[in-house]
Amino acid sequence: MICSFSNLRNKEIVNIKTGLKIGYADDIELDTANSSVVSIVVYGKARAFGIMGRDDDIVIKCSNIQLIGEDTILVSFDDSAKCTKNISCKIDNLLK
């Protein structure tokens, strides 16, 4: 399956180890030397409408991507420094 970046942005990213929705792909990192995609970036959520800055971005390496489907991207990684934002995502989902 060939997927353009505009199609990739419409896919929800879910961590299969924790079951949490991470968000949508906002950016990708490319390795120009090897002509390959290195990672997908999910921007941190804005705090107080962006006045108080943003949460940390989540960088998902391509080696952590398990499956890219029609509607979702399934990733698998442990809770580490890059994933501490997942706790706030869980609270945000309860408020919806």
Phi, psi and omega per residue, in radians:
M1 nan 2.277 3.063
I2 -1.706 2.300 -3.056
C3 -2.256 2.165 3.082
S4 -1.418 2.885 -3.125
F5 -1.150 -0.609 3.114
S6 -1.141 -0.592 3.052
N7 -1.259 -0.638 3.137
L8 -1.113 -0.624 -3.134
R9 -1.146 -0.394 -3.126
N10 -1.564 -0.001 -3.129
K11 -1.683 2.327 3.116
E12 -1.419 2.428 -3.123
I13 -1.759 2.221 -3.097
V14 -2.203 2.313 3.064
N15 -1.484 2.060 -3.067
I16 -1.342 -0.314 3.109
K17 -1.311 -0.637 -3.104
T18 -1.882 -0.314 -3.112
G19 1.383 0.142 -3.099
L20 -1.538 2.495 3.018
K21 -1.381 2.203 -3.103
I22 -1.565 -0.660 -3.130
G23 2.467 -2.669 -3.141
Y24 -2.049 2.654 -3.141
A25 -1.164 2.165 3.115
D26 -1.796 -0.468 -3.072
D27 -2.743 2.863 3.029
I28 -2.286 2.660 3.070
E29 -1.894 2.264 -3.108
L30 -1.945 2.518 2.988
D31 -1.737 1.852 -3.065
T32 -1.257 -0.413 3.125
A33 -1.220 -0.677 -3.106
N34 -1.803 -0.058 -3.100
S35 0.971 0.886 -3.127
S36 -2.420 2.750 3.079
V37 -1.445 2.252 -3.108
V38 -1.639 -0.785 -3.079
S39 -2.772 2.880 3.035
I40 -1.900 2.406 -3.108
V41 -1.997 2.279 3.015
V42 -1.928 2.048 -3.115
Y43 -1.163 2.584 3.092
G44 -1.196 2.647 -3.137
K45 -1.254 2.515 3.121
A46 -1.246 2.420 3.087
R47 -1.780 2.262 -3.137
A48 0.934 0.929 3.122
F49 1.019 0.497 3.105
G50 1.564 -0.132 -3.139
I51 -1.182 -0.673 -3.115
M52 -1.613 0.247 3.127
G53 1.574 -2.779 -3.111
R54 -2.260 2.778 2.958
D55 -1.233 2.935 3.121
D56 -1.135 2.538 3.064
D57 -1.260 2.627 3.069
I58 -1.830 2.112 -3.139
V59 -1.859 2.071 -3.105
I60 -1.909 1.988 3.132
K61 -1.226 2.616 -3.122
C62 -1.079 -0.475 3.106
S63 -1.195 -0.326 3.119
N64 -1.570 -0.129 3.130
I65 -1.387 2.158 -3.135
Q66 -1.620 -0.724 -3.040
L67 -2.736 2.389 2.996
I68 -1.976 1.922 -3.119
G69 -1.765 -2.919 -3.132
E70 -1.233 -0.614 -3.069
D71 -2.030 -0.390 -3.025
T72 -2.359 2.793 2.990
I73 -2.064 2.086 3.133
L74 -1.667 2.188 3.128
V75 -2.144 2.785 -3.130
S76 -2.405 1.936 3.028
F77 -2.664 2.688 -3.129
D78 -1.344 2.794 3.055
D79 -1.229 1.974 3.123
S80 -2.385 -2.893 -3.089
A81 -1.029 -0.607 -3.112
K82 -1.344 -0.188 -3.039
C83 -2.027 0.214 -3.083
T84 -1.140 -0.329 3.133
K85 -1.187 -0.334 -3.112
N86 -1.016 -0.549 3.137
I87 -1.105 -0.739 3.119
S88 -1.221 -0.524 3.092
C89 -1.117 -0.663 3.136
K90 -1.120 -0.725 3.113
I91 -1.169 -0.731 3.123
D92 -1.070 -0.682 -3.132
N93 -1.174 -0.536 3.092
L94 -1.211 -0.489 -3.097
L95 -1.412 -0.230 -3.101
K96 -1.399 nan nan
